[in-house]
Amino acid sequence: MVLKKLAAIFLVIVFFSNAHAEETYILKFATLAPVGSTWMNIITDWAKQVEKESHGRLKFKLYGGGVSGDEPDVLRKIRFGQLHGGAMTGHGIGYIFSPTRVLEIPFLFKNYQEVDYVRAQLMPEIHAGFRRNDFELLGWMEVGFVQLFSRAPIYSLDDMKKRRIWLWQGDPLGDAFFAASGISPVPLPITEVFTSLSTGLIDTTIAPPLGAIALQWFSKTPYMTNIPIMDGIGGLLVSRKFFDVLPPDLQALLRRSGEAAGARLLQETRRDNEKSLAVLKKQGVTFTSEWKDKESDLFEIRDRAAAALAKDGYIPADIYQRARQALTQYRARKGVK
């Protein structure tokens, strides 16, 4: 009798263990990346890899091309449980852990090697910041160095003041930079930029070359100021609420594969941004590299914007100083100023 009871208990345990092991999880994941773009293709490959390696236990449902709205809309839907994660740019990241955007301070970095060095020093703090704010940062990505795309050539800050420049609505970093520059931008959601270029509400945007092509903004802006303004950051994110209910093996799979997908996004975005320059030239976009303002004037604007962001608590002064110190250290090693 005892043996029968033990056998029955064992069968119940096995049944529930198997039921748990076979439970399927659906990760609803949104991005502004257009279907067919480098970003969307890599995210799709990532989703397929996760489904294959989990034997169908973890599947993605992808919402690309901004169908779930602008990034603040996506974040609201994540918090309400309608979505679980997304590929975010710095704009969306700023709503989660704004100090991360120290890596997007305008006129801070001159090349990707500098970006990579400084970011490596800050990544442990960035990961911890996301976790404290109920998100898991699975992978790091970029949109790349951004430039001005405009209907008329831009050679100076005075030229910028004459343009109707788009500002991503609700972006404190953009607000601070334009205020420090004495420029009055036009705030709009990113989903309204193309239409606004068509109607003339705006005549200038800020974007990486790949993004200008993917979103077709270049077709309305025949000039590109070929001076990198800032390095646009991004991340592959999932809410802790969703992540924490996953079995440990699926958590490990999502972390490992997300890190690899982010690394691939980083590499291919940089490569495709470079290729995009040739595409833009072929499409008739004129590049302007002459800039009338002194570099020191741009650095003064940068530091004023950083001070304003520190005062508001958006990017604390200490993290900006640490980023500057790491950058100085890197340049000293390389023998450059």
C-alpha positions in Angstrom: 0.0 0.0 0.0 2.8 2.4 0.9 4.6 1.5 -2.3 1.4 2.3 -4.3 1.1 5.7 -2.6 4.8 6.5 -3.3 4.4 5.5 -6.9 1.3 7.7 -7.2 3.1 10.7 -5.7 6.1 10.1 -8.0 3.8 10.1 -11.1 2.1 13.3 -10.0 5.6 15.0 -9.5 6.7 13.7 -13.0 3.4 14.9 -14.5 3.7 18.5 -13.2 7.4 18.7 -13.9 6.8 17.7 -17.5 3.9 20.1 -17.8 6.1 22.9 -16.5 9.0 22.0 -18.8 6.7 22.1 -21.8 5.0 25.4 -20.9 5.2 27.9 -23.8 6.1 31.6 -23.3 5.3 34.3 -25.8 7.6 37.4 -25.8 5.7 40.3 -27.4 8.5 42.5 -28.7 8.2 45.9 -30.5 10.6 48.1 -32.5 10.5 51.1 -34.7 12.9 49.3 -37.1 11.1 49.0 -40.5 10.5 45.5 -42.0 13.5 44.6 -44.2 15.9 46.9 -42.5 19.2 45.6 -41.1 17.9 46.0 -37.5 14.6 44.1 -38.2 16.4 41.3 -40.0 18.7 40.6 -37.1 15.9 40.8 -34.6 14.0 38.3 -36.7 17.0 36.0 -36.8 17.3 36.3 -33.0 13.7 35.3 -32.5 14.0 32.3 -34.7 17.2 31.2 -32.9 15.5 31.4 -29.5 12.5 29.5 -30.7 14.7 26.8 -32.2 17.0 26.5 -29.2 14.1 26.4 -26.7 12.4 23.8 -28.8 9.4 26.1 -29.1 9.1 26.9 -25.4 9.9 30.5 -25.9 8.6 32.3 -28.9 8.6 35.9 -30.1 5.7 37.9 -31.5 7.4 40.8 -33.3 5.8 44.2 -33.9 8.1 46.1 -36.3 7.9 49.3 -38.2 6.4 51.3 -35.3 3.0 49.6 -35.4 3.0 49.7 -31.6 3.6 53.4 -31.6 6.5 55.6 -30.6 8.9 54.4 -28.0 7.0 56.1 -25.0 3.9 54.3 -26.3 5.7 51.0 -26.3 7.0 51.5 -22.8 3.5 52.2 -21.6 2.2 49.0 -23.2 5.0 47.1 -21.6 4.1 48.4 -18.1 0.5 47.5 -18.8 1.5 44.0 -19.9 0.4 44.4 -23.5 4.0 44.1 -24.6 7.0 42.5 -22.9 10.0 44.1 -24.5 11.5 46.0 -27.4 14.5 47.3 -29.3 14.9 50.8 -28.0 16.9 53.8 -29.0 18.4 56.2 -26.6 15.1 58.1 -26.5 13.3 55.1 -25.0 16.2 54.1 -22.8 16.0 57.6 -21.3 12.6 56.7 -19.8 14.1 53.7 -18.1 17.6 54.6 -16.9 18.5 58.1 -18.2 22.2 58.2 -17.0 22.9 55.7 -19.9 22.5 58.5 -22.3 25.8 60.0 -21.2 27.0 58.0 -24.2 24.8 60.2 -26.4 26.1 63.6 -25.3 26.7 65.6 -28.5 30.3 66.3 -29.6 31.8 64.0 -27.0 33.2 61.1 -29.1 35.2 61.3 -32.4 35.1 57.6 -33.3 33.7 54.2 -32.4 36.9 53.1 -30.6 36.3 55.9 -28.1 32.7 55.0 -27.7 33.5 51.3 -27.1 36.2 52.1 -24.5 34.0 54.5 -22.4 30.9 52.2 -22.7 32.9 49.2 -21.4 33.8 51.2 -18.2 30.1 52.0 -17.6 28.3 48.8 -18.6 28.1 47.2 -15.1 26.5 50.3 -13.8 24.1 50.5 -16.8 23.0 46.8 -16.4 22.4 47.4 -12.7 20.4 50.6 -13.5 18.1 48.8 -15.8 17.4 46.0 -13.3 16.6 48.6 -10.6 14.0 50.0 -13.0 12.3 46.7 -13.8 14.0 45.9 -17.1 16.7 43.4 -18.2 19.1 44.7 -20.8 19.7 41.7 -23.0 21.9 43.2 -25.7 23.6 46.5 -26.6 23.2 48.0 -30.0 23.5 51.4 -31.8 21.8 53.4 -34.4 25.3 54.9 -35.1 26.7 58.4 -35.4 24.0 60.8 -36.5 24.2 63.7 -38.9 22.0 66.6 -40.0 19.8 65.9 -43.1 18.3 69.1 -44.5 16.6 70.8 -47.5 19.3 73.5 -47.5 23.0 73.1 -46.7 24.1 73.7 -43.1 27.5 75.1 -42.3 27.1 76.6 -38.8 24.9 77.0 -35.8 23.6 80.2 -37.3 22.4 78.1 -40.3 20.7 75.7 -37.9 18.8 78.5 -36.2 17.2 79.3 -39.6 16.0 75.7 -40.1 12.9 74.0 -38.9 14.7 71.1 -37.1 12.9 68.1 -35.8 13.2 67.3 -32.1 12.1 63.9 -30.8 9.1 64.9 -28.7 9.7 64.5 -25.0 13.5 64.1 -25.3 15.3 65.9 -22.4 18.7 65.5 -24.0 17.6 67.1 -27.3 15.9 69.9 -25.3 19.1 70.6 -23.4 21.3 70.6 -26.5 19.0 72.9 -28.5 18.5 75.2 -25.6 22.3 75.5 -25.1 22.6 76.2 -28.8 19.9 78.9 -28.9 17.9 76.8 -31.4 14.1 76.4 -31.4 13.3 73.0 -32.7 9.9 71.4 -33.7 9.0 68.6 -31.3 7.3 65.6 -33.0 7.0 61.9 -32.4 9.3 60.0 -34.7 6.3 58.4 -36.4 5.3 61.8 -37.8 8.7 62.9 -39.2 8.3 61.7 -42.8 4.8 63.3 -43.2 6.1 66.5 -41.6 9.0 66.6 -44.0 6.6 66.2 -46.9 4.3 69.1 -45.6 7.2 71.4 -44.8 6.4 71.5 -41.1 10.1 70.6 -40.6 12.9 70.8 -43.1 15.8 69.2 -41.1 16.2 66.0 -39.2 19.0 64.3 -37.3 19.6 60.6 -38.2 22.4 58.1 -38.9 22.8 57.4 -42.7 21.2 53.9 -42.4 18.2 55.3 -40.5 17.7 58.1 -43.1 17.5 55.5 -45.8 15.4 53.0 -43.8 12.9 55.7 -42.9 13.1 57.4 -46.3 13.8 60.7 -44.8 16.7 61.3 -47.2 14.2 61.6 -50.1 13.0 64.9 -48.6 16.4 66.2 -47.4 19.0 66.5 -50.3 21.8 67.7 -48.0 23.7 65.9 -45.3 26.1 67.7 -42.9 28.9 65.1 -42.8 30.0 65.9 -39.2 29.1 63.3 -36.6 27.0 65.0 -33.9 26.5 62.1 -31.5 26.5 58.3 -31.3 22.9 57.1 -31.1 22.7 54.2 -28.6 20.2 51.4 -28.4 19.3 48.2 -26.5 17.3 45.0 -26.6 15.1 45.1 -23.5 12.6 42.9 -21.7 10.6 43.7 -18.7 11.6 42.0 -15.4 8.0 41.0 -14.9 8.2 38.8 -17.9 11.8 37.8 -17.5 11.5 36.7 -13.9 8.7 34.1 -14.6 10.8 32.3 -17.1 12.5 29.1 -16.1 16.3 29.6 -15.4 17.3 27.8 -18.7 15.1 30.2 -20.7 16.5 33.2 -18.9 20.0 32.0 -19.6 19.1 31.5 -23.3 17.5 34.9 -23.6 20.6 36.6 -22.0 23.1 34.7 -24.1 21.3 35.0 -27.4 20.4 38.7 -26.7 24.0 39.6 -26.1 25.0 37.9 -29.3 22.2 39.6 -31.3 23.3 42.9 -29.8 26.9 42.3 -30.8 25.8 41.5 -34.4 23.5 44.6 -34.5 26.5 46.7 -33.4 28.8 45.3 -36.0 26.4 45.3 -38.9 24.9 48.7 -38.1 28.3 50.2 -38.2 29.1 48.4 -41.5 25.8 49.4 -43.1 26.0 53.0 -42.0 29.3 53.2 -43.9 27.7 51.5 -46.9 24.8 53.9 -46.7 27.0 56.9 -47.4 27.6 55.5 -50.9 23.9 54.9 -51.4 23.1 58.4 -50.3 25.6 59.8 -52.8 24.2 57.7 -55.5 20.7 59.0 -54.7 22.0 62.5 -55.2 22.4 63.6 -51.6 25.1 66.4 -51.3 27.5 66.0 -48.4 28.8 69.2 -46.7 31.9 68.8 -44.4 32.7 72.5 -43.9 31.8 73.9 -40.5 32.3 77.5 -39.6 32.1 77.4 -35.8 35.2 76.6 -33.8 35.4 73.2 -32.1 35.8 74.9 -28.8 32.4 76.7 -29.3 30.8 73.3 -29.9 32.4 71.9 -26.7 31.1 74.9 -24.8 27.6 74.1 -25.9 28.1 70.4 -25.0 29.2 71.3 -21.5 26.3 73.7 -21.0 23.8 71.1 -22.1 25.5 68.5 -19.8 25.2 71.0 -16.9 21.5 71.5 -17.6 20.9 67.7 -17.7 22.8 67.3 -14.4 20.8 70.0 -12.8 17.6 68.1 -13.8 19.0 64.8 -12.6 18.7 63.3 -16.0 22.4 62.6 -16.5 24.1 63.1 -13.1 27.3 65.2 -13.2 29.4 62.4 -11.7 28.7 60.0 -14.5 29.4 62.7 -17.1 32.7 63.4 -15.4 33.6 59.7 -15.3 32.8 59.4 -19.0 35.1 62.4 -19.7 37.8 60.9 -17.5 37.6 57.5 -19.3 37.8 59.3 -22.6 40.8 61.4 -21.6 42.5 58.2 -20.4 41.8 56.5 -23.7 43.1 59.4 -25.8 46.2 59.6 -23.6 46.9 55.9 -24.3 46.5 56.6 -28.1 48.5 59.8 -28.0 45.7 62.0 -29.2 44.0 65.0 -27.7 
